[in-house]
Amino acid sequence: MNDPLEWANSVAQIADEHKGEHIVVLDMREVTLVADYFVIITGHNLIQVGALADYVEDGMAQGGVQMLTRVGRNQAQWVLLDYGAVVVHIFTEDARSYYDLERLWGDAGVVAWDS
């Protein structure tokens, strides 16, 4: 995988396969230099948030995509996986509602991905 959009789509598909919910891919290229894409995922509880992060991390590594950093471990309400051009945010429902990244980055376009 060489294309950041392909990375974002892969993350979304991995999360979908492992019962992640409300998966959104935001095109950040016009609104920030931080990353090209954000992938936002909701898990049902703390255990699922951690497990989703592990699944994404493993799947991306198998695809040859190296993670730069992971913030949040076991029992975290928000885990961030930084792949440089793609930043993955995995939240509990309460944390996602509280931080509301879709509203915060409301100028970013939503990218359709194949589920």
C-alpha positions as CSV (number, residue, x, y, z in Angstrom):
1,M,0.0,0.0,0.0
2,N,1.5,3.3,-1.1
3,D,-1.4,5.7,-1.2
4,P,-2.7,7.4,2.0
5,L,-6.3,7.1,0.7
6,E,-5.7,3.4,0.3
7,W,-4.4,3.3,3.9
8,A,-7.5,5.1,5.2
9,N,-9.8,2.8,3.3
10,S,-7.9,-0.2,4.7
11,V,-8.3,1.1,8.3
12,A,-12.0,1.6,7.7
13,Q,-12.4,-1.9,6.4
14,I,-10.4,-3.5,9.2
15,A,-12.5,-1.6,11.8
16,D,-15.7,-2.6,10.0
17,E,-14.7,-6.3,9.9
18,H,-14.2,-6.1,13.7
19,K,-17.5,-4.4,14.5
20,G,-16.2,-0.9,14.7
21,E,-19.2,1.5,14.4
22,H,-19.9,4.9,12.9
23,I,-16.7,4.8,10.8
24,V,-15.9,8.1,9.1
25,V,-13.0,9.0,6.8
26,L,-12.3,12.7,6.6
27,D,-10.2,14.3,3.9
28,M,-8.0,16.7,5.8
29,R,-5.8,17.9,2.9
30,E,-7.6,21.2,2.5
31,V,-7.9,22.0,6.2
32,T,-4.7,21.1,8.0
33,L,-1.1,20.0,7.4
34,V,-1.4,17.5,10.3
35,A,-2.5,14.6,8.1
36,D,-4.1,13.8,4.7
37,Y,-6.9,11.7,6.3
38,F,-8.5,11.1,9.6
39,V,-10.3,7.8,10.3
40,I,-12.8,8.1,13.2
41,I,-14.2,4.9,14.7
42,T,-16.4,4.1,17.6
43,G,-16.1,1.1,19.9
44,H,-18.8,-0.1,22.3
45,N,-16.5,-0.1,25.4
46,L,-13.0,0.3,26.6
47,I,-12.0,-3.3,25.7
48,Q,-13.4,-3.0,22.2
49,V,-11.6,0.3,21.6
50,G,-8.3,-1.3,22.6
51,A,-9.0,-4.4,20.5
52,L,-9.9,-2.3,17.4
53,A,-6.6,-0.4,17.8
54,D,-4.8,-3.7,17.9
55,Y,-6.6,-5.1,14.8
56,V,-5.8,-1.9,12.9
57,E,-2.2,-1.9,14.0
58,D,-1.8,-5.5,13.0
59,G,-3.6,-5.2,9.7
60,M,-1.6,-2.1,8.6
61,A,1.7,-3.8,9.6
62,Q,0.7,-6.7,7.4
63,G,0.1,-4.3,4.6
64,G,3.6,-2.9,5.1
65,V,2.5,0.4,6.6
66,Q,4.6,1.5,9.6
67,M,2.9,3.3,12.5
68,L,4.7,6.3,13.9
69,T,3.1,6.3,17.3
70,R,0.2,5.0,19.4
71,V,-1.4,7.1,22.1
72,G,-3.7,5.3,24.5
73,R,-3.5,1.8,25.7
74,N,-5.6,-0.6,27.6
75,Q,-8.7,1.0,29.3
76,A,-8.4,4.2,27.1
77,Q,-11.5,5.9,25.9
78,W,-9.6,7.3,23.0
79,V,-6.7,5.6,21.1
80,L,-4.9,7.5,18.4
81,L,-2.8,5.7,15.8
82,D,-0.5,7.9,13.8
83,Y,0.6,6.7,10.4
84,G,1.8,10.2,9.3
85,A,-0.5,10.8,6.3
86,V,-3.4,9.0,8.1
87,V,-4.4,9.5,11.7
88,V,-6.8,7.0,13.3
89,H,-9.0,8.0,16.2
90,I,-10.8,5.2,18.0
91,F,-13.3,6.3,20.7
92,T,-15.8,5.1,23.1
93,E,-19.3,6.5,22.3
94,D,-19.1,9.0,25.2
95,A,-15.6,10.2,24.2
96,R,-16.5,10.6,20.6
97,S,-19.5,12.6,21.5
98,Y,-17.5,14.8,23.8
99,Y,-14.6,15.5,21.5
100,D,-16.8,15.7,18.4
101,L,-14.0,15.7,15.8
102,E,-16.5,15.8,12.9
103,R,-17.8,19.1,14.1
104,L,-14.4,20.4,15.1
105,W,-13.1,19.6,11.6
106,G,-16.4,20.4,9.9
107,D,-14.7,21.9,6.8
108,A,-13.1,18.5,6.0
109,G,-14.8,16.5,3.3
110,V,-16.2,13.0,4.1
111,V,-14.7,10.2,1.9
112,A,-16.9,7.3,0.9
113,W,-15.3,4.0,1.6
114,D,-16.4,0.5,0.6
115,S,-17.8,-1.5,3.5
